[in-house]
Amino acid sequence: MIRRRLPWVLLAVLVLAQIGYPLTTGATRAGLTLATVGLGYLLAVGHALLSRGPRAALALVAVATGGGFAVEALGVATGVPFGSYDYSGELGPKLAGVPLIIPLAWTWMAWPAWLTAVRITRDRPAPGWARRLGRIGLAALGLAAWDLFLDPQMVAEGYWVWRDATPALPGLPGVPASNYLGWLLFAVLLMAALRPLAGPAVDRGDGRDAPMLALYLWTYASSVLAHAVFLRLPASALWGAAGMAVAAVPLAVALLRARRVGAPPRTAEPATRTGVDAPA
């Protein structure tokens, strides 16, 4: 029972923290940012542990948290792959110029983006290699598109700044277009590494992935609303809505279709003795 309820409890607390973000300012808003990322990290890693065991949780931490810190340290030091930027001191303690909270944010959204891609591609007829590549590509897009919301929002708050923010996407000054390409590049590498290490995340129809899928859809819908109405960032609302729709809309359609049919999802891959899903 705890395995099922705890992710929903953490998700509910996370949603409340995110609702408070646009209603606050200054130090309170910065504190909510840190709390939100921390809650999201606990939710993602906790769900991986409870639903798929230590192997998946450790893989998520190693690849997303460790890899996230490494690529951010590289970015701060060299400008590769995101462009030249610096973090302010508002996001807590730093190591190698990177606030320690930043790698947690990569992890927070990497896991639901991966599970979203698995859910969308699971029942599509395709050779095994094509399904694997499709999952990696869609998961990478689903994660990288989130940055169309994240970076304009955080730059507007002064949490980080680019030394050269040109060329930028229309309506998104302060963030170079190279940053989004860097996100996509690293997201592809992250998902490609996560799949064999964590094991494919097959949903057997028992609802265990529902909190993560709900998190992805909530992040999409709430970000569009917050940017368009509360944060006064209409351009990022439009860019983010278009970008994340690549994964969010097919996910919503798949979930609605499954609910309408009322049949349990088909399971294509059996589980191994360790409880981690067999390669797909």
HELIX and SHEET records of a PDB file:
HELIX    1   1 ILE A    2  GLY A   20  1                                  19    
HELIX    2   2 TYR A   21  LEU A   23  5                                   3    
HELIX    3   3 GLY A   26  ARG A   52  1                                  27    
HELIX    4   4 PRO A   54  LEU A   60  1                                   7    
HELIX    5   5 VAL A   61  GLY A   66  3                                   6    
HELIX    6   6 GLY A   67  THR A   78  1                                  12    
HELIX    7   7 ILE A  101  THR A  121  1                                  21    
HELIX    8   8 GLY A  128  ALA A  144  1                                  17    
HELIX    9   9 ASP A  147  GLU A  157  1                                  11    
HELIX   10  10 ALA A  177  ALA A  198  1                                  22    
HELIX   11  11 ALA A  210  LEU A  225  1                                  16    
HELIX   12  12 ALA A  226  PHE A  230  3                                   5    
HELIX   13  13 PRO A  234  VAL A  261  1                                  28    
SHEET    1   A 2 TYR A  85  TYR A  87  0                                        
SHEET    2   A 2 TRP A 160  TRP A 162 -1                                        
SHEET    1   B 2 LYS A  94  LEU A  95  0                                        
SHEET    2   B 2 VAL A  98  PRO A  99 -1                                        
END                                                                             
